[in-house]
Amino acid sequence: AVNAGNLSAADGITYKYEGEGFGGDFLITFFDNGKFTYYEGAYSSYIGMGTWETDGGMITLTDYGIGIRVYRFCFDGENLEFVAEGSDEFTYIKVQDGERFNRTDTEGMYAG
C-alpha cells in the first residue's frame, strides 16, 4: 500500500485542484507502485505520468512524458499544497505557489 506520511491507500489516492481545470477537473492520482498520473481536464490531450517520492513533508513528482518535468508539493493535512520553488509548470494550468489539491473520491487515470 502507498505509505508516505498522509498519503496511504491500497489502490490509489486522487487529489483535485482547487481552481479551474482545463475543461474539467484537474486530477492527480498516486499509486502504491510509486507511479502517478495527472490529467489537467477534458480539453487536455496529455495524461502526465511518472514516479513520486517523499522526503520529509514534501512529495516530488517526476513526469517523464514530455522531457522531464518535476512538481513539488507539501502535505497540508490530507491535502497537498503546490510548492512553486523547484517545480516546473504544468502544460495548461498555471498553478500558483500555495494552491491546493484536495483529496477526493473521484477516480483518476491508472498508470499501469
N, C-alpha and C positions, 0 to 999 in steps of 0.2 A: 504494500500500500504506500501511497505517497506519504511522506512524513517530513515536512520541512517547517518547523515552527507551527504556525497556524494553518498550514497547507496540508490537509490529510484527507484521503478518501481512497477507496478501492479502485474505482473506475475512472476517476477524473473529476476535477472541480472547474467550474466555469465562472468567470468574472465578467461583468458587463460594465462598459464605460458609462460614467455618469452623464456625459454630454451626448450630443447627437452623433450617431454613426453615419456612415456613407450610404444612405438609403436603407437604413435599418439598424439593428443593434450591432455594436462593435463588441465582439466577444473574444476572450482569451480563455483557452481550456488547457489545464495541466493534467498530464497523465503520469501514473506511477512508474512508467518505464523511463522517466527522465525526459520525456518529449512534451512538446506543447504545440498547439495550433492557435492562430488568430485569424479573424475574419472581420474586416472593418465595416461591413454592411453589404446589403443586397446589390449595390451598384459596383462593388469591387469584384474584379475577376481574379484577384490574387488571394490565395489562402496561405498565410505565412506559417512556417513550421520549422522546428529546430529543437534545441535542447534547453533545459533550465537547470539551474543550480542555486543553492542558497549559501550565504556566507553571513553568519550572524543574523541580523534583522533584515538583510537585503536578499532579494531574489533577482537573478540575472537571466534573461532570455537571450539566446543566440539564434538568430534566424539565418538559415543557410540558403534561402530561396533566391534572392537577387543580390548576389555578392554576399557579404557577411554583415549583418546588422545586429546591434546589441541594444536591448531595452532593460532598464533597471527600475526596480520597484522596492518600496519598503512596506512592511506589514503595518496595518492600522486596524487592530482588532482582527476581525475575519476578512477584512477588505485589503486591497492593495492601493498604494499611493505611488504615482509615477514620479521618478527621480530623473529630471532632465539632464543633470550633470552626468556625463559619461554615457548618455543614451543617444541613439540615432533617432531620426524622425520616422514615424510610420509613413506609409505610402500616401494615403489620402487625408487622414485626420491629423491635425496638429495638436497633439496632446500637450498641455501646459504642465509645468512643474507643479506637483502637489495635487493634480486632478486624480480622482479616484476611480477605481474599477471595483464594483461591489459584487460580492459573492451572490450567485443566483442559481436557481434550479434549472435554468434554461440549458438544454443540451448543446454542446459545441460540436465542432468537427473532429472526427477521430484521426489521430496522427499515424496509427498503424505501427 
